[in-house]
Amino acid sequence: WGKVCNPAAGGTNPAQPGESDSVFAGQAAPQESPRLNMFTVYILKSNKDDKRYVGFTDNLARRLYEHNSGKVKSTNYRKPLELIYTEEFDDKYDAMKREKFFKTHAGRDFLDSIGK
C-alpha cells in the first residue's frame, strides 16, 4: 500500500473535512506544489447522500476543486463532497490497482472496517 493520510485525524491534505464546496467557491483552481511521480488515491463522501466516491490523481487539490465545483459529471449532483481518506503512491500503476481494490466488495468492506 501507499502512504496513508487520514484527513479526519488531522492529516495534511489540502482540504480537511467540512471544507466542501465553499472552500473553492468563486476561486480559481488551487495549485499544488509539483510532486514528481506522486499519485494519490482518494475517497470522497457525499454530504448529500452519504455515498463514497473513489478516484486517483496526480494533483489532489485540483481534483477536489473539480469535484466540488461541479466539473466532474459523476459527482456533480452529489455535492458537497468531503475528503475522508487518502493514500499516496510513487507509481501510477500501484495507485490504479489500489483505486480498483477500493471499488470491490473487499475494498468497501475495508473502508467500512476503518470507519470510512
N, CA, C and O atoms as CSV, one atom per row, in Angstrom:
chain,resi,resn,atom,element,x,y,z
A,1,TRP,N,N,0.834,-1.187,0.000
A,1,TRP,CA,C,0.000,0.000,0.000
A,1,TRP,C,C,0.862,1.227,0.000
A,1,TRP,O,O,2.069,1.166,0.235
A,2,GLY,N,N,0.234,2.327,-0.263
A,2,GLY,CA,C,0.957,3.589,-0.255
A,2,GLY,C,C,0.908,4.229,1.119
A,2,GLY,O,O,0.453,3.621,2.088
A,3,LYS,N,N,1.374,5.443,1.187
A,3,LYS,CA,C,1.349,6.219,2.417
A,3,LYS,C,C,-0.086,6.646,2.695
A,3,LYS,O,O,-0.739,7.235,1.834
A,4,VAL,N,N,-0.576,6.351,3.891
A,4,VAL,CA,C,-1.954,6.669,4.259
A,4,VAL,C,C,-1.992,8.009,4.970
A,4,VAL,O,O,-1.171,8.287,5.844
A,5,CYS,N,N,-2.941,8.824,4.592
A,5,CYS,CA,C,-3.170,10.092,5.265
A,5,CYS,C,C,-4.646,10.170,5.598
A,5,CYS,O,O,-5.489,10.108,4.703
A,6,ASN,N,N,-4.966,10.304,6.865
A,6,ASN,CA,C,-6.346,10.338,7.310
A,6,ASN,C,C,-6.739,11.773,7.620
A,6,ASN,O,O,-6.394,12.290,8.682
A,7,PRO,N,N,-7.457,12.427,6.705
A,7,PRO,CA,C,-7.836,13.818,6.924
A,7,PRO,C,C,-8.632,14.046,8.200
A,7,PRO,O,O,-8.495,15.090,8.838
A,8,ALA,N,N,-9.459,13.086,8.577
A,8,ALA,CA,C,-10.283,13.248,9.776
A,8,ALA,C,C,-9.433,13.272,11.035
A,8,ALA,O,O,-9.872,13.770,12.071
A,9,ALA,N,N,-8.214,12.734,10.954
A,9,ALA,CA,C,-7.335,12.709,12.123
A,9,ALA,C,C,-6.282,13.811,12.035
A,9,ALA,O,O,-5.221,13.707,12.650
A,10,GLY,N,N,-6.572,14.856,11.279
A,10,GLY,CA,C,-5.654,15.972,11.189
A,10,GLY,C,C,-4.560,15.769,10.159
A,10,GLY,O,O,-3.452,16.279,10.328
A,11,GLY,N,N,-4.846,15.035,9.097
A,11,GLY,CA,C,-3.867,14.795,8.040
A,11,GLY,C,C,-3.472,16.086,7.341
A,11,GLY,O,O,-3.998,17.156,7.647
A,12,THR,N,N,-2.558,15.978,6.418
A,12,THR,CA,C,-2.034,17.169,5.767
A,12,THR,C,C,-2.620,17.400,4.397
A,12,THR,O,O,-1.969,18.016,3.553
A,13,ASN,N,N,-3.812,16.933,4.148
A,13,ASN,CA,C,-4.443,17.146,2.851
A,13,ASN,C,C,-4.861,18.599,2.717
A,13,ASN,O,O,-5.109,19.272,3.717
A,14,PRO,N,N,-4.941,19.091,1.473
A,14,PRO,CA,C,-5.308,20.482,1.266
A,14,PRO,C,C,-6.720,20.820,1.693
A,14,PRO,O,O,-6.999,21.982,1.988
A,15,ALA,N,N,-7.620,19.858,1.739
A,15,ALA,CA,C,-8.993,20.130,2.174
A,15,ALA,C,C,-9.331,19.200,3.316
A,15,ALA,O,O,-9.337,17.980,3.149
A,16,GLN,N,N,-9.608,19.757,4.455
A,16,GLN,CA,C,-9.969,18.971,5.623
A,16,GLN,C,C,-11.474,18.733,5.635
A,16,GLN,O,O,-12.212,19.440,4.948
A,17,PRO,N,N,-11.948,17.743,6.408
A,17,PRO,CA,C,-13.392,17.516,6.484
A,17,PRO,C,C,-14.128,18.799,6.853
A,17,PRO,O,O,-13.664,19.597,7.668
A,18,GLY,N,N,-15.267,18.966,6.241
A,18,GLY,CA,C,-16.058,20.158,6.493
A,18,GLY,C,C,-15.758,21.275,5.503
A,18,GLY,O,O,-16.552,22.203,5.352
A,19,GLU,N,N,-14.613,21.189,4.829
A,19,GLU,CA,C,-14.268,22.173,3.811
A,19,GLU,C,C,-14.745,21.641,2.477
A,19,GLU,O,O,-13.979,21.005,1.753
A,20,SER,N,N,-15.971,21.886,2.151
A,20,SER,CA,C,-16.506,21.342,0.916
A,20,SER,C,C,-16.580,22.425,-0.134
A,20,SER,O,O,-15.586,23.098,-0.405
A,21,ASP,N,N,-17.764,22.605,-0.738
A,21,ASP,CA,C,-17.797,23.490,-1.862
A,21,ASP,C,C,-17.497,24.929,-1.555
A,21,ASP,O,O,-17.077,25.667,-2.446
A,22,SER,N,N,-17.693,25.356,-0.336
A,22,SER,CA,C,-17.423,26.743,-0.013
A,22,SER,C,C,-15.929,27.053,-0.045
A,22,SER,O,O,-15.555,28.218,-0.175
A,23,VAL,N,N,-15.081,26.063,0.069
A,23,VAL,CA,C,-13.642,26.281,0.087
A,23,VAL,C,C,-13.163,26.915,-1.202
A,23,VAL,O,O,-12.349,27.838,-1.177
A,24,PHE,N,N,-13.660,26.427,-2.330
A,24,PHE,CA,C,-13.177,26.900,-3.612
A,24,PHE,C,C,-14.210,27.728,-4.368
A,24,PHE,O,O,-13.987,28.074,-5.528
A,25,ALA,N,N,-15.320,28.047,-3.741
A,25,ALA,CA,C,-16.379,28.773,-4.432
A,25,ALA,C,C,-15.865,30.125,-4.912
A,25,ALA,O,O,-15.339,30.922,-4.135
A,26,GLY,N,N,-16.029,30.361,-6.201
A,26,GLY,CA,C,-15.650,31.634,-6.774
A,26,GLY,C,C,-14.155,31.851,-6.915
A,26,GLY,O,O,-13.726,32.963,-7.223
A,27,GLN,N,N,-13.353,30.822,-6.700
A,27,GLN,CA,C,-11.906,30.956,-6.779
A,27,GLN,C,C,-11.373,30.165,-7.961
A,27,GLN,O,O,-12.021,29.246,-8.462
A,28,ALA,N,N,-10.192,30.537,-8.388
A,28,ALA,CA,C,-9.504,29.752,-9.409
A,28,ALA,C,C,-9.074,28.427,-8.789
A,28,ALA,O,O,-8.905,28.328,-7.574
A,29,ALA,N,N,-8.899,27.412,-9.627
A,29,ALA,CA,C,-8.456,26.107,-9.135
A,29,ALA,C,C,-7.139,26.270,-8.397
A,29,ALA,O,O,-6.225,26.928,-8.894
A,30,PRO,N,N,-7.033,25.670,-7.204
A,30,PRO,CA,C,-5.793,25.795,-6.427
A,30,PRO,C,C,-4.643,25.072,-7.118
A,30,PRO,O,O,-4.844,24.069,-7.803
A,31,GLN,N,N,-3.465,25.584,-6.932
A,31,GLN,CA,C,-2.278,24.960,-7.483
A,31,GLN,C,C,-1.546,24.248,-6.357
A,31,GLN,O,O,-1.333,24.818,-5.287
A,32,GLU,N,N,-1.174,23.037,-6.593
A,32,GLU,CA,C,-0.443,22.253,-5.609
A,32,GLU,C,C,1.010,22.197,-6.032
A,32,GLU,O,O,1.306,22.183,-7.227
A,33,SER,N,N,1.911,22.165,-5.084
A,33,SER,CA,C,3.325,22.042,-5.410
A,33,SER,C,C,3.535,20.790,-6.240
A,33,SER,O,O,2.968,19.742,-5.934
A,34,PRO,N,N,4.328,20.884,-7.270
A,34,PRO,CA,C,4.554,19.692,-8.090
A,34,PRO,C,C,5.269,18.607,-7.290
A,34,PRO,O,O,6.278,18.864,-6.634
A,35,ARG,N,N,4.740,17.418,-7.355
A,35,ARG,CA,C,5.349,16.260,-6.709
A,35,ARG,C,C,5.634,15.273,-7.817
A,35,ARG,O,O,4.717,14.635,-8.335
A,36,LEU,N,N,6.859,15.145,-8.174
A,36,LEU,CA,C,7.211,14.266,-9.267
A,36,LEU,C,C,6.848,12.829,-8.935
A,36,LEU,O,O,7.212,12.300,-7.885
A,37,ASN,N,N,6.127,12.217,-9.851
A,37,ASN,CA,C,5.781,10.803,-9.745
A,37,ASN,C,C,5.007,10.446,-8.481
A,37,ASN,O,O,5.162,9.335,-7.973
A,38,MET,N,N,4.186,11.341,-7.961
A,38,MET,CA,C,3.351,11.037,-6.802
A,38,MET,C,C,1.893,10.980,-7.252
A,38,MET,O,O,1.412,11.856,-7.970
A,39,PHE,N,N,1.213,9.941,-6.817
A,39,PHE,CA,C,-0.190,9.755,-7.158
A,39,PHE,C,C,-0.962,9.512,-5.876
A,39,PHE,O,O,-0.475,8.835,-4.970
A,40,THR,N,N,-2.157,10.058,-5.798
A,40,THR,CA,C,-2.980,9.945,-4.603
A,40,THR,C,C,-4.280,9.228,-4.950
A,40,THR,O,O,-4.993,9.620,-5.873
A,41,VAL,N,N,-4.574,8.174,-4.196
A,41,VAL,CA,C,-5.885,7.537,-4.239
A,41,VAL,C,C,-6.690,8.233,-3.153
A,41,VAL,O,O,-6.231,8.363,-2.018
A,42,TYR,N,N,-7.885,8.676,-3.501
A,42,TYR,CA,C,-8.676,9.436,-2.538
A,42,TYR,C,C,-10.100,8.898,-2.481
A,42,TYR,O,O,-10.620,8.344,-3.450
A,43,ILE,N,N,-10.710,9.079,-1.316
A,43,ILE,CA,C,-12.099,8.694,-1.094
A,43,ILE,C,C,-12.852,9.950,-0.673
A,43,ILE,O,O,-12.468,10.630,0.279
A,44,LEU,N,N,-13.917,10.245,-1.388
A,44,LEU,CA,C,-14.790,11.357,-1.045
A,44,LEU,C,C,-16.103,10.799,-0.529
A,44,LEU,O,O,-16.534,9.720,-0.936
A,45,LYS,N,N,-16.731,11.535,0.361
A,45,LYS,CA,C,-18.058,11.144,0.840
A,45,LYS,C,C,-19.003,12.302,0.561
A,45,LYS,O,O,-18.704,13.457,0.862
A,46,SER,N,N,-20.145,11.969,-0.019
A,46,SER,CA,C,-21.138,12.981,-0.323
A,46,SER,C,C,-21.897,13.349,0.945
A,46,SER,O,O,-22.399,12.477,1.654
A,47,ASN,N,N,-21.976,14.641,1.223
A,47,ASN,CA,C,-22.780,15.103,2.364
A,47,ASN,C,C,-24.258,15.114,2.012
A,47,ASN,O,O,-25.106,15.321,2.880
A,48,LYS,N,N,-24.568,14.890,0.741
A,48,LYS,CA,C,-25.958,14.874,0.288
A,48,LYS,C,C,-26.583,13.492,0.450
A,48,LYS,O,O,-27.696,13.369,0.961
A,49,ASP,N,N,-25.859,12.436,0.009
A,49,ASP,CA,C,-26.435,11.091,0.059
A,49,ASP,C,C,-25.592,10.075,0.829
A,49,ASP,O,O,-25.918,8.888,0.840
A,50,ASP,N,N,-24.503,10.528,1.479
A,50,ASP,CA,C,-23.615,9.673,2.291
A,50,ASP,C,C,-22.933,8.558,1.504
A,50,ASP,O,O,-22.440,7.601,2.101
A,51,LYS,N,N,-22.896,8.663,0.186
A,51,LYS,CA,C,-22.203,7.658,-0.616
A,51,LYS,C,C,-20.766,8.091,-0.850
A,51,LYS,O,O,-20.437,9.276,-0.790
A,52,ARG,N,N,-19.906,7.090,-1.123
A,52,ARG,CA,C,-18.490,7.352,-1.347
A,52,ARG,C,C,-18.162,7.404,-2.836
A,52,ARG,O,O,-18.838,6.794,-3.664
A,53,TYR,N,N,-17.112,8.145,-3.146
A,53,TYR,CA,C,-16.548,8.190,-4.489
A,53,TYR,C,C,-15.057,7.888,-4.350
A,53,TYR,O,O,-14.390,8.460,-3.488
A,54,VAL,N,N,-14.531,7.000,-5.186
A,54,VAL,CA,C,-13.126,6.614,-5.158
A,54,VAL,C,C,-12.467,7.070,-6.451
A,54,VAL,O,O,-13.010,6.869,-7.537
A,55,GLY,N,N,-11.300,7.684,-6.330
A,55,GLY,CA,C,-10.565,8.106,-7.512
A,55,GLY,C,C,-9.083,8.178,-7.225
A,55,GLY,O,O,-8.648,7.965,-6.093
A,56,PHE,N,N,-8.297,8.481,-8.267
A,56,PHE,CA,C,-6.874,8.747,-8.067
A,56,PHE,C,C,-6.464,9.902,-8.956
A,56,PHE,O,O,-7.090,10.164,-9.984
A,57,THR,N,N,-5.399,10.596,-8.549
A,57,THR,CA,C,-4.958,11.789,-9.261
A,57,THR,C,C,-3.491,12.050,-8.973
A,57,THR,O,O,-2.919,11.497,-8.034
A,58,ASP,N,N,-2.890,12.902,-9.795
A,58,ASP,CA,C,-1.533,13.360,-9.514
A,58,ASP,C,C,-1.546,14.770,-8.929
A,58,ASP,O,O,-0.487,15.340,-8.663
A,59,ASN,N,N,-2.746,15.342,-8.725
A,59,ASN,CA,C,-2.879,16.674,-8.145
A,59,ASN,C,C,-4.181,16.717,-7.343
A,59,ASN,O,O,-5.244,17.019,-7.886
A,60,LEU,N,N,-4.087,16.419,-6.069
A,60,LEU,CA,C,-5.282,16.282,-5.236
A,60,LEU,C,C,-6.045,17.597,-5.090
A,60,LEU,O,O,-7.273,17.606,-5.172
A,61,ALA,N,N,-5.352,18.684,-4.879
A,61,ALA,CA,C,-6.037,19.971,-4.698
A,61,ALA,C,C,-6.866,20.322,-5.935
A,61,ALA,O,O,-8.017,20.745,-5.815
A,62,ARG,N,N,-6.278,20.146,-7.129
A,62,ARG,CA,C,-7.007,20.430,-8.361
A,62,ARG,C,C,-8.222,19.523,-8.497
A,62,ARG,O,O,-9.303,19.971,-8.879
A,63,ARG,N,N,-8.036,18.244,-8.181
A,63,ARG,CA,C,-9.129,17.288,-8.342
A,63,ARG,C,C,-10.274,17.580,-7.369
A,63,ARG,O,O,-11.439,17.468,-7.749
A,64,LEU,N,N,-9.971,17.947,-6.141
A,64,LEU,CA,C,-11.017,18.309,-5.176
A,64,LEU,C,C,-11.788,19.532,-5.666
A,64,LEU,O,O,-13.010,19.602,-5.544
A,65,TYR,N,N,-11.054,20.489,-6.220
A,65,TYR,CA,C,-11.714,21.669,-6.788
A,65,TYR,C,C,-12.672,21.250,-7.904
A,65,TYR,O,O,-13.811,21.715,-7.957
A,66,GLU,N,N,-12.212,20.380,-8.785
A,66,GLU,CA,C,-13.053,19.937,-9.898
A,66,GLU,C,C,-14.319,19.237,-9.400
A,66,GLU,O,O,-15.406,19.462,-9.933
A,67,HIS,N,N,-14.177,18.390,-8.379
A,67,HIS,CA,C,-15.351,17.699,-7.833
A,67,HIS,C,C,-16.339,18.684,-7.211
A,67,HIS,O,O,-17.533,18.635,-7.505
A,68,ASN,N,N,-15.849,19.567,-6.360
A,68,ASN,CA,C,-16.745,20.448,-5.615
A,68,ASN,C,C,-17.247,21.646,-6.412
A,68,ASN,O,O,-18.144,22.356,-5.956
A,69,SER,N,N,-16.687,21.879,-7.586
A,69,SER,CA,C,-17.198,22.969,-8.422
A,69,SER,C,C,-18.105,22.448,-9.535
A,69,SER,O,O,-18.529,23.215,-10.398
A,70,GLY,N,N,-18.401,21.154,-9.519
A,70,GLY,CA,C,-19.346,20.593,-10.473
A,70,GLY,C,C,-18.751,20.223,-11.816
A,70,GLY,O,O,-19.496,19.990,-12.769
A,71,LYS,N,N,-17.440,20.162,-11.922
A,71,LYS,CA,C,-16.799,19.855,-13.204
A,71,LYS,C,C,-16.688,18.355,-13.472
A,71,LYS,O,O,-16.293,17.954,-14.566
A,72,VAL,N,N,-17.031,17.523,-12.489
A,72,VAL,CA,C,-16.969,16.065,-12.651
A,72,VAL,C,C,-18.401,15.551,-12.734
A,72,VAL,O,O,-19.172,15.669,-11.782
A,73,LYS,N,N,-18.741,14.984,-13.876
A,73,LYS,CA,C,-20.112,14.558,-14.148
A,73,LYS,C,C,-20.648,13.577,-13.099
A,73,LYS,O,O,-21.798,13.685,-12.674
A,74,SER,N,N,-19.806,12.619,-12.685
A,74,SER,CA,C,-20.284,11.575,-11.771
A,74,SER,C,C,-20.534,12.066,-10.348
A,74,SER,O,O,-21.219,11.386,-9.585
A,75,THR,N,N,-19.998,13.227,-9.970
A,75,THR,CA,C,-20.224,13.725,-8.610
A,75,THR,C,C,-20.953,15.059,-8.580
A,75,THR,O,O,-21.240,15.577,-7.501
A,76,ASN,N,N,-21.254,15.615,-9.725
A,76,ASN,CA,C,-21.877,16.935,-9.781
A,76,ASN,C,C,-23.164,17.013,-8.964
A,76,ASN,O,O,-23.387,17.994,-8.256
A,77,TYR,N,N,-23.999,16.007,-9.054
A,77,TYR,CA,C,-25.294,16.027,-8.358
A,77,TYR,C,C,-25.179,15.584,-6.901
A,77,TYR,O,O,-26.178,15.567,-6.181
A,78,ARG,N,N,-23.973,15.227,-6.459
A,78,ARG,CA,C,-23.788,14.723,-5.088
A,78,ARG,C,C,-23.054,15.710,-4.194
A,78,ARG,O,O,-22.672,15.355,-3.079
A,79,LYS,N,N,-22.850,16.933,-4.651
A,79,LYS,CA,C,-22.137,17.946,-3.873
A,79,LYS,C,C,-22.948,18.326,-2.645
A,79,LYS,O,O,-24.174,18.214,-2.665
A,80,PRO,N,N,-22.297,18.771,-1.579
A,80,PRO,CA,C,-20.859,18.908,-1.377
A,80,PRO,C,C,-20.210,17.574,-1.009
A,80,PRO,O,O,-20.850,16.676,-0.462
A,81,LEU,N,N,-18.929,17.479,-1.325
A,81,LEU,CA,C,-18.157,16.267,-1.081
A,81,LEU,C,C,-17.065,16.549,-0.058
A,81,LEU,O,O,-16.475,17.629,-0.035
A,82,GLU,N,N,-16.812,15.570,0.774
A,82,GLU,CA,C,-15.822,15.707,1.839
A,82,GLU,C,C,-14.721,14.666,1.627
A,82,GLU,O,O,-15.014,13.492,1.396
A,83,LEU,N,N,-13.477,15.084,1.705
A,83,LEU,CA,C,-12.352,14.167,1.605
A,83,LEU,C,C,-12.245,13.387,2.906
A,83,LEU,O,O,-12.075,13.981,3.971
A,84,ILE,N,N,-12.343,12.044,2.834
A,84,ILE,CA,C,-12.322,11.253,4.060
A,84,ILE,C,C,-11.121,10.323,4.181
A,84,ILE,O,O,-10.854,9.813,5.269
A,85,TYR,N,N,-10.381,10.087,3.079
A,85,TYR,CA,C,-9.271,9.143,3.154
A,85,TYR,C,C,-8.369,9.308,1.938
A,85,TYR,O,O,-8.851,9.547,0.831
A,86,THR,N,N,-7.050,9.181,2.144
A,86,THR,CA,C,-6.102,9.212,1.037
A,86,THR,C,C,-4.981,8.213,1.264
A,86,THR,O,O,-4.670,7.852,2.399
A,87,GLU,N,N,-4.383,7.777,0.175
A,87,GLU,CA,C,-3.149,7.004,0.185
A,87,GLU,C,C,-2.292,7.517,-0.959
A,87,GLU,O,O,-2.798,7.774,-2.051
A,88,GLU,N,N,-0.988,7.667,-0.714
A,88,GLU,CA,C,-0.085,8.180,-1.740
A,88,GLU,C,C,0.823,7.080,-2.267
A,88,GLU,O,O,1.237,6.187,-1.528
A,89,PHE,N,N,1.126,7.161,-3.564
A,89,PHE,CA,C,1.934,6.160,-4.252
A,89,PHE,C,C,2.965,6.841,-5.133
A,89,PHE,O,O,2.722,7.919,-5.675
A,90,ASP,N,N,4.114,6.204,-5.271
A,90,ASP,CA,C,5.149,6.677,-6.191
A,90,ASP,C,C,4.868,6.212,-7.612
A,90,ASP,O,O,5.345,6.816,-8.573
A,91,ASP,N,N,4.104,5.151,-7.746
A,91,ASP,CA,C,3.881,4.521,-9.040
A,91,ASP,C,C,2.410,4.623,-9.453
A,91,ASP,O,O,1.520,4.270,-8.679
A,92,LYS,N,N,2.158,5.101,-10.660
A,92,LYS,CA,C,0.795,5.269,-11.156
A,92,LYS,C,C,0.051,3.932,-11.201
A,92,LYS,O,O,-1.124,3.858,-10.841
A,93,TYR,N,N,0.733,2.889,-11.642
A,93,TYR,CA,C,0.104,1.576,-11.741
A,93,TYR,C,C,-0.355,1.086,-10.363
A,93,TYR,O,O,-1.446,0.530,-10.242
A,94,ASP,N,N,0.462,1.286,-9.331
A,94,ASP,CA,C,0.072,0.882,-7.968
A,94,ASP,C,C,-1.143,1.665,-7.490
A,94,ASP,O,O,-2.027,1.111,-6.837
A,95,ALA,N,N,-1.186,2.958,-7.815
A,95,ALA,CA,C,-2.341,3.782,-7.435
A,95,ALA,C,C,-3.602,3.291,-8.140
A,95,ALA,O,O,-4.674,3.230,-7.538
A,96,MET,N,N,-3.468,2.945,-9.412
A,96,MET,CA,C,-4.624,2.446,-10.162
A,96,MET,C,C,-5.123,1.124,-9.583
A,96,MET,O,O,-6.330,0.904,-9.492
A,97,LYS,N,N,-4.204,0.247,-9.191
A,97,LYS,CA,C,-4.607,-1.029,-8.582
A,97,LYS,C,C,-5.335,-0.798,-7.262
A,97,LYS,O,O,-6.330,-1.462,-6.970
A,98,ARG,N,N,-4.833,0.148,-6.468
A,98,ARG,CA,C,-5.463,0.418,-5.170
A,98,ARG,C,C,-6.850,1.038,-5.360
A,98,ARG,O,O,-7.787,0.702,-4.636
A,99,GLU,N,N,-6.977,1.938,-6.330
A,99,GLU,CA,C,-8.285,2.521,-6.634
A,99,GLU,C,C,-9.262,1.412,-7.023
A,99,GLU,O,O,-10.399,1.381,-6.551
A,100,LYS,N,N,-8.820,0.526,-7.867
A,100,LYS,CA,C,-9.673,-0.585,-8.303
A,100,LYS,C,C,-10.074,-1.462,-7.118
A,100,LYS,O,O,-11.220,-1.903,-7.033
A,101,PHE,N,N,-9.125,-1.718,-6.195
A,101,PHE,CA,C,-9.432,-2.505,-4.997
A,101,PHE,C,C,-10.554,-1.849,-4.190
A,101,PHE,O,O,-11.486,-2.529,-3.761
A,102,PHE,N,N,-10.471,-0.532,-3.981
A,102,PHE,CA,C,-11.488,0.154,-3.176
A,102,PHE,C,C,-12.874,0.091,-3.809
A,102,PHE,O,O,-13.878,0.301,-3.129
A,103,LYS,N,N,-12.933,-0.196,-5.099
A,103,LYS,CA,C,-14.223,-0.303,-5.780
A,103,LYS,C,C,-14.793,-1.716,-5.750
A,103,LYS,O,O,-15.875,-1.961,-6.283
A,104,THR,N,N,-14.063,-2.654,-5.123
A,104,THR,CA,C,-14.549,-4.027,-4.994
A,104,THR,C,C,-15.280,-4.190,-3.669
A,104,THR,O,O,-15.241,-3.311,-2.808
A,105,HIS,N,N,-15.946,-5.328,-3.523
A,105,HIS,CA,C,-16.627,-5.627,-2.259
A,105,HIS,C,C,-15.628,-5.654,-1.103
A,105,HIS,O,O,-15.899,-5.114,-0.031
A,106,ALA,N,N,-14.472,-6.282,-1.325
A,106,ALA,CA,C,-13.443,-6.349,-0.281
A,106,ALA,C,C,-12.941,-4.949,0.084
A,106,ALA,O,O,-12.692,-4.664,1.255
A,107,GLY,N,N,-12.794,-4.087,-0.909
A,107,GLY,CA,C,-12.354,-2.724,-0.655
A,107,GLY,C,C,-13.372,-1.922,0.129
A,107,GLY,O,O,-13.017,-1.165,1.033
A,108,ARG,N,N,-14.641,-2.090,-0.219
A,108,ARG,CA,C,-15.699,-1.406,0.530
A,108,ARG,C,C,-15.763,-1.933,1.960
A,108,ARG,O,O,-15.985,-1.166,2.896
A,109,ASP,N,N,-15.567,-3.242,2.132
A,109,ASP,CA,C,-15.538,-3.810,3.484
A,109,ASP,C,C,-14.367,-3.232,4.280
A,109,ASP,O,O,-14.515,-2.934,5.465
A,110,PHE,N,N,-13.193,-3.069,3.636
A,110,PHE,CA,C,-12.041,-2.476,4.304
A,110,PHE,C,C,-12.378,-1.070,4.776
A,110,PHE,O,O,-12.113,-0.730,5.929
A,111,LEU,N,N,-12.954,-0.253,3.915
A,111,LEU,CA,C,-13.305,1.120,4.299
A,111,LEU,C,C,-14.324,1.124,5.437
A,111,LEU,O,O,-14.231,1.940,6.355
A,112,ASP,N,N,-15.286,0.220,5.376
A,112,ASP,CA,C,-16.266,0.113,6.465
A,112,ASP,C,C,-15.570,-0.249,7.774
A,112,ASP,O,O,-15.914,0.279,8.832
A,113,SER,N,N,-14.580,-1.161,7.701
A,113,SER,CA,C,-13.904,-1.642,8.911
A,113,SER,C,C,-13.069,-0.560,9.596
A,113,SER,O,O,-12.838,-0.623,10.803
A,114,ILE,N,N,-12.614,0.438,8.823
A,114,ILE,CA,C,-11.836,1.523,9.433
A,114,ILE,C,C,-12.709,2.765,9.659
A,114,ILE,O,O,-12.212,3.839,9.997
A,115,GLY,N,N,-13.999,2.594,9.466
A,115,GLY,CA,C,-14.925,3.681,9.765
A,115,GLY,C,C,-14.993,4.759,8.704
A,115,GLY,O,O,-15.331,5.901,9.017
A,116,LYS,N,N,-14.689,4.439,7.482
A,116,LYS,CA,C,-14.736,5.425,6.397
A,116,LYS,C,C,-15.904,5.134,5.524
A,116,LYS,O,O,-16.136,5.843,4.545
